[in-house]
Amino acid sequence: MTQRYCLDTNGLILSWNTYYSIKLCPEYWGILDDMARRGQVFCTQEVRREIDKTDDGLCQWVKG
């Protein structure tokens, strides 16, 4: 059985806006994307709704 990890809003927003911004560390977001495609990480609908409130780069990345 594969481990699955639930990502929360604060962890995504803080990462996007600070230490792991897409400009500074695109590899981080590539790894998260890969893990999501393999079902290893996920977020709840509530997290999605919170991120969708702000139409920024993170919102666009999540939609992609």
C-alpha positions as CSV (number, residue, x, y, z in Angstrom):
1,M,0.0,0.0,0.0
2,T,1.3,3.4,-1.0
3,Q,1.4,6.2,1.6
4,R,-0.9,9.2,0.8
5,Y,-0.4,12.7,2.1
6,C,-3.1,15.4,2.5
7,L,-1.9,18.9,1.8
8,D,-3.4,21.8,3.6
9,T,-4.0,25.4,2.3
10,N,-1.5,27.1,4.5
11,G,1.3,24.7,3.5
12,L,0.6,25.4,-0.2
13,I,0.2,29.2,0.1
14,L,3.2,29.6,2.4
15,S,5.4,27.5,0.1
16,W,4.2,29.3,-3.0
17,N,4.8,32.8,-1.5
18,T,8.1,32.2,0.3
19,Y,10.8,29.6,0.4
20,Y,9.6,27.3,-2.4
21,S,8.2,29.9,-4.8
22,I,7.8,28.7,-8.3
23,K,10.6,31.1,-9.4
24,L,13.0,30.0,-6.7
25,C,12.3,26.3,-6.7
26,P,10.3,25.0,-9.7
27,E,11.6,21.5,-8.9
28,Y,9.5,21.4,-5.7
29,W,6.3,22.1,-7.6
30,G,7.3,19.5,-10.3
31,I,7.7,16.9,-7.6
32,L,4.3,17.8,-6.0
33,D,2.7,17.6,-9.4
34,D,4.2,14.2,-10.1
35,M,3.2,12.9,-6.7
36,A,-0.4,14.2,-7.2
37,R,-0.6,12.4,-10.6
38,R,0.5,9.2,-8.9
39,G,-2.1,9.7,-6.1
40,Q,0.5,10.1,-3.4
41,V,-0.6,13.6,-2.4
42,F,-4.0,15.2,-2.5
43,C,-6.0,18.1,-1.0
44,T,-9.6,18.3,0.1
45,Q,-12.3,20.3,-1.7
46,E,-12.2,22.9,1.1
47,V,-8.5,23.5,0.3
48,R,-9.4,23.9,-3.4
49,R,-12.1,26.4,-2.6
50,E,-9.8,28.4,-0.4
51,I,-7.1,28.6,-3.1
52,D,-9.7,29.4,-5.8
53,K,-10.7,32.6,-3.8
54,T,-7.5,34.3,-5.0
55,D,-6.9,34.1,-8.7
56,D,-3.1,34.0,-8.5
57,G,-0.2,31.8,-9.7
58,L,-1.0,29.1,-7.1
59,C,-4.6,29.0,-8.1
60,Q,-3.6,28.6,-11.8
61,W,-1.1,25.9,-10.8
62,V,-3.7,23.9,-8.9
63,K,-6.1,24.2,-11.8
64,G,-3.5,22.8,-14.1
